[in-house]
Amino acid sequence: MNILLPTDFSKNSGNAIAYAMELFKNEKCDFFFLHTYTPSFYRMDYMLGGPLFSAIPDSGVDISLAGLEKTLKDVKKTYKNPKHTYTIISAFNTLTDEINEVTVEKEIDMVVMGTQGATGAKEIFLGTNTVYALRKAIAPVLVIPESYTFQKIKRILLPSDYLTNYKQNELSMVIKMAKMNKAELIVLHVKEEYDLTAGQQENKMALYQSFAGLSTTFTELKGSIMPDAILDYVKNNEIDLLMMMNRKHSFFERLFERQNVDQIGFHIKIPFLVIRDTAKVIK
């Protein structure tokens, strides 16, 4: 697997790296440590292609490379794993854009990064880099909450409204994580009002067939409201990993509705894997 590890050299991002090393310790992996930076002030020469085109030294380059080299040194010292290889990438770019560019170039299977969450007005007016990555990344993004330490994944929760017939390439990471950890997969439907339509029943059956061979349970939660229902289920049922499909929202939906992925990304207390959902929604 090719795993991308964005870092800002904080304790929080270091914790996410440590989680990734433990999660994939038995897997053959190429890890890519990524740090992005921008200049402290606006310069015309950066418009021509970044620091390589500039005649003026930029301390951001040196800080970025020094931080990456220290991160690599620490990982090699702590995790002596012959199955793992490491590459450092320093980039003058926004984090979300660089994540997608590296994903295409290096054929990244998963992005693993940390988040510190938010409370009050902060979550409404100020998005974090992690939440932006959850919205925009084309690769699956695994978010590790602040201070969360690795523990064996025994139970995985996958909420679904059964409104889409997921593509097999989108479900491949769900299946991979369940098999890799020999974990129970729980498919949760939050039933707020109505019974399943014929289309939803078909999509549920398609999931059942896709997960054949896994230890899978399909369950319904009645009388609860999203996204609080998912957070409550995680809290009360000893879930070790939450997976969600991130459906693209329209501009007006973004204005007037809370997005479940965003809300959970701010408040979840366990590892949270978001996979891009490109399938067509049934009417």
C-alpha positions as CSV (number, residue, x, y, z in Angstrom):
1,M,0.0,0.0,0.0
2,N,1.0,3.6,-0.6
3,I,0.2,5.7,2.5
4,L,0.4,9.5,2.6
5,L,1.2,11.1,5.9
6,P,0.7,14.9,6.0
7,T,2.5,16.6,8.9
8,D,3.0,20.0,10.4
9,F,5.5,18.6,12.9
10,S,3.1,19.0,15.7
11,K,2.5,16.4,18.5
12,N,-0.9,15.8,17.0
13,S,0.4,14.9,13.5
14,G,3.2,12.8,15.1
15,N,0.5,10.9,16.9
16,A,-1.2,10.2,13.6
17,I,2.1,8.9,12.2
18,A,2.6,6.6,15.1
19,Y,-0.9,5.2,14.6
20,A,-0.2,4.5,11.0
21,M,3.0,2.7,11.8
22,E,1.2,0.4,14.2
23,L,-1.9,-0.1,12.0
24,F,0.2,-1.2,9.0
25,K,3.0,-2.9,10.8
26,N,2.2,-6.3,9.2
27,E,1.7,-4.8,5.7
28,K,4.2,-4.0,3.0
29,C,3.9,-0.2,2.7
30,D,5.5,2.8,1.1
31,F,5.0,5.9,3.3
32,F,5.2,9.4,2.0
33,F,5.7,12.2,4.6
34,L,4.3,15.4,3.3
35,H,4.8,19.0,4.5
36,T,3.3,22.0,2.7
37,Y,4.2,25.6,3.2
38,T,3.5,29.1,1.8
39,P,5.7,32.2,2.1
40,S,5.1,34.6,4.9
41,F,4.3,37.4,2.5
42,Y,3.0,37.7,-1.0
43,R,5.7,37.8,-3.7
44,M,5.4,38.0,-7.5
45,D,8.2,35.5,-8.1
46,Y,6.2,32.8,-6.4
47,M,3.5,33.2,-9.0
48,L,6.0,32.0,-11.6
49,G,6.5,28.6,-9.9
50,G,7.4,28.8,-6.3
51,P,10.7,29.1,-4.5
52,L,12.7,27.3,-7.3
53,F,12.0,30.3,-9.5
54,S,12.9,32.9,-6.8
55,A,16.3,34.5,-6.4
56,I,15.5,35.4,-2.8
57,P,16.1,32.7,-0.2
58,D,13.0,31.5,1.6
59,S,13.4,30.1,5.1
60,G,10.2,28.1,4.7
61,V,12.0,25.6,2.4
62,D,14.7,25.0,5.0
63,I,12.3,24.7,7.9
64,S,10.1,22.2,5.9
65,L,13.0,20.0,4.9
66,A,14.6,20.0,8.3
67,G,11.3,19.0,9.9
68,L,10.7,16.2,7.4
69,E,14.2,14.9,7.9
70,K,13.8,14.9,11.7
71,T,10.4,13.1,11.3
72,L,12.0,10.5,9.1
73,K,14.9,10.0,11.5
74,D,12.5,9.5,14.5
75,V,10.3,7.0,12.6
76,K,13.3,4.9,11.5
77,K,14.6,4.9,15.0
78,T,11.3,4.0,16.7
79,Y,9.8,1.6,14.1
80,K,12.5,-0.7,12.5
81,N,10.2,-2.4,10.1
82,P,11.7,-4.0,7.0
83,K,8.3,-4.0,5.3
84,H,8.2,-0.2,5.2
85,T,9.9,2.3,3.0
86,Y,9.9,6.1,3.4
87,T,9.9,9.2,1.2
88,I,9.8,12.8,2.2
89,I,7.9,15.5,0.2
90,S,8.2,19.2,0.8
91,A,5.9,21.3,-1.3
92,F,5.0,25.0,-1.9
93,N,1.2,24.5,-2.2
94,T,-2.0,24.3,-0.2
95,L,-2.4,21.1,1.7
96,T,-5.6,19.9,0.0
97,D,-4.3,20.5,-3.5
98,E,-0.9,18.9,-2.8
99,I,-2.7,15.8,-1.2
100,N,-4.6,15.3,-4.5
101,E,-1.6,15.9,-6.7
102,V,0.6,13.4,-4.7
103,T,-2.3,10.9,-4.7
104,V,-2.4,10.9,-8.5
105,E,1.4,10.9,-8.9
106,K,2.2,8.3,-6.3
107,E,-1.0,6.2,-6.6
108,I,-1.8,6.8,-2.9
109,D,-4.2,4.3,-1.3
110,M,-4.9,6.2,1.9
111,V,-4.1,9.5,3.6
112,V,-3.6,9.4,7.4
113,M,-3.7,12.6,9.4
114,G,-4.6,14.0,12.8
115,T,-7.2,16.5,13.9
116,Q,-7.7,18.6,17.1
117,G,-11.4,19.1,16.7
118,A,-13.4,22.2,17.4
119,T,-16.0,23.7,19.7
120,G,-18.5,26.5,19.6
121,A,-18.2,29.1,17.0
122,K,-14.9,27.8,15.7
123,E,-16.5,24.8,14.0
124,I,-18.9,27.1,12.2
125,F,-16.5,29.9,11.0
126,L,-13.1,28.2,10.9
127,G,-12.5,24.9,9.2
128,T,-9.4,22.9,9.9
129,N,-7.0,21.5,7.4
130,T,-8.3,18.0,8.2
131,V,-11.9,18.9,7.5
132,Y,-10.9,20.5,4.2
133,A,-9.1,17.3,3.3
134,L,-12.2,15.2,4.2
135,R,-14.2,17.3,1.8
136,K,-11.7,17.5,-1.1
137,A,-9.4,14.4,-1.0
138,I,-9.8,11.9,-3.8
139,A,-8.1,9.2,-1.7
140,P,-9.6,7.7,1.5
141,V,-8.6,9.8,4.5
142,L,-8.1,8.3,7.9
143,V,-8.4,10.8,10.7
144,I,-6.8,10.1,14.1
145,P,-8.2,12.2,17.0
146,E,-5.9,14.1,19.2
147,S,-4.1,11.9,21.8
148,Y,-5.7,8.7,20.5
149,T,-3.3,5.8,20.9
150,F,-3.4,2.7,18.7
151,Q,-5.5,-0.3,19.8
152,K,-6.5,-3.3,17.8
153,I,-9.5,-2.7,15.5
154,K,-12.1,-5.3,16.4
155,R,-15.3,-3.6,15.4
156,I,-15.8,-1.3,12.3
157,L,-18.9,0.9,11.9
158,L,-20.2,1.8,8.4
159,P,-23.3,4.0,8.4
160,S,-25.4,4.0,5.2
161,D,-28.7,5.5,4.1
162,Y,-28.8,3.0,1.2
163,L,-29.4,5.8,-1.2
164,T,-26.4,4.9,-3.4
165,N,-25.3,1.7,-5.1
166,Y,-21.6,2.0,-4.1
167,K,-18.9,1.2,-6.7
168,Q,-16.7,-1.7,-6.0
169,N,-13.5,0.4,-6.0
170,E,-15.1,2.6,-3.3
171,L,-15.9,-0.5,-1.2
172,S,-12.5,-2.1,-1.7
173,M,-11.0,0.0,1.2
174,V,-13.8,-1.0,3.5
175,I,-13.2,-4.7,2.7
176,K,-9.4,-4.3,2.9
177,M,-9.6,-2.8,6.4
178,A,-12.1,-5.5,7.7
179,K,-9.9,-8.3,6.3
180,M,-6.6,-6.8,7.4
181,N,-7.8,-6.5,11.0
182,K,-10.1,-9.5,11.0
183,A,-12.7,-7.2,12.3
184,E,-16.5,-7.3,12.6
185,L,-18.2,-4.9,10.1
186,I,-21.4,-3.2,11.3
187,V,-23.5,-1.6,8.6
188,L,-25.8,1.0,10.4
189,H,-28.9,2.5,9.0
190,V,-30.4,5.4,11.0
191,K,-34.1,5.2,10.4
192,E,-35.5,8.7,11.0
193,E,-39.0,8.4,9.4
194,Y,-39.8,6.0,6.6
195,D,-39.3,2.4,5.7
196,L,-36.8,1.5,3.0
197,T,-37.8,2.1,-0.6
198,A,-37.4,-0.5,-3.2
199,G,-34.2,1.2,-4.4
200,Q,-32.8,1.3,-0.9
201,Q,-33.6,-2.4,-0.5
202,E,-31.7,-3.1,-3.7
203,N,-28.7,-1.1,-2.5
204,K,-28.7,-2.8,0.9
205,M,-28.7,-6.2,-0.8
206,A,-25.8,-5.1,-3.0
207,L,-23.8,-4.2,0.1
208,Y,-24.7,-7.6,1.6
209,Q,-23.3,-9.3,-1.5
210,S,-20.2,-7.1,-1.6
211,F,-19.4,-8.0,2.0
212,A,-19.8,-11.7,1.5
213,G,-17.1,-13.6,3.4
214,L,-16.7,-10.9,6.1
215,S,-18.2,-10.9,9.6
216,T,-20.9,-8.4,8.8
217,T,-24.0,-7.3,10.8
218,F,-26.7,-5.0,9.3
219,T,-28.6,-3.0,12.0
220,E,-31.1,-0.2,12.2
221,L,-31.3,2.6,14.7
222,K,-34.8,4.1,15.0
223,G,-35.9,7.5,16.4
224,S,-32.5,9.1,16.2
225,I,-31.2,12.1,14.3
226,M,-28.0,12.3,12.2
227,P,-25.2,12.9,12.9
228,D,-25.7,12.6,16.7
229,A,-27.0,9.1,16.2
230,I,-23.7,7.9,14.8
231,L,-21.7,9.6,17.6
232,D,-24.0,8.0,20.3
233,Y,-23.7,4.6,18.6
234,V,-19.9,4.8,18.6
235,K,-19.8,5.8,22.2
236,N,-22.2,3.0,23.4
237,N,-21.0,0.0,21.3
238,E,-17.2,-0.1,21.6
239,I,-16.5,0.8,18.0
240,D,-12.8,1.0,17.1
241,L,-13.0,2.5,13.6
242,L,-15.8,4.6,12.0
243,M,-16.0,4.6,8.2
244,M,-18.2,7.0,6.1
245,M,-18.8,7.6,2.5
246,N,-18.5,11.3,1.7
247,R,-21.1,12.2,-0.8
248,K,-20.6,15.4,-2.8
249,H,-23.0,18.2,-1.7
250,S,-24.3,21.0,-3.9
251,F,-23.5,24.7,-3.2
252,F,-27.0,25.3,-1.7
253,E,-26.8,22.2,0.5
254,R,-23.5,23.5,1.9
255,L,-25.2,26.8,2.7
256,F,-28.3,25.4,4.5
257,E,-27.5,22.0,5.8
258,R,-24.9,20.6,8.3
259,Q,-22.8,18.0,6.6
260,N,-22.5,14.8,8.6
261,V,-18.9,14.2,7.6
262,D,-17.9,17.7,8.7
263,Q,-19.7,17.5,12.0
264,I,-18.4,14.0,12.9
265,G,-14.9,15.1,11.8
266,F,-14.9,17.8,14.4
267,H,-16.3,15.7,17.3
268,I,-15.4,12.0,16.7
269,K,-13.2,10.4,19.5
270,I,-12.0,7.3,17.5
271,P,-10.3,6.9,14.2
272,F,-12.5,8.0,11.3
273,L,-12.0,6.8,7.7
274,V,-13.8,8.8,5.0
275,I,-14.1,7.4,1.5
276,R,-15.2,9.5,-1.5
277,D,-18.7,8.5,-2.7
278,T,-19.1,9.1,-6.5
279,A,-22.1,6.8,-7.0
280,K,-25.4,8.2,-8.3
281,V,-28.0,8.9,-5.6
282,I,-31.4,7.2,-6.2
283,K,-34.5,9.4,-6.3
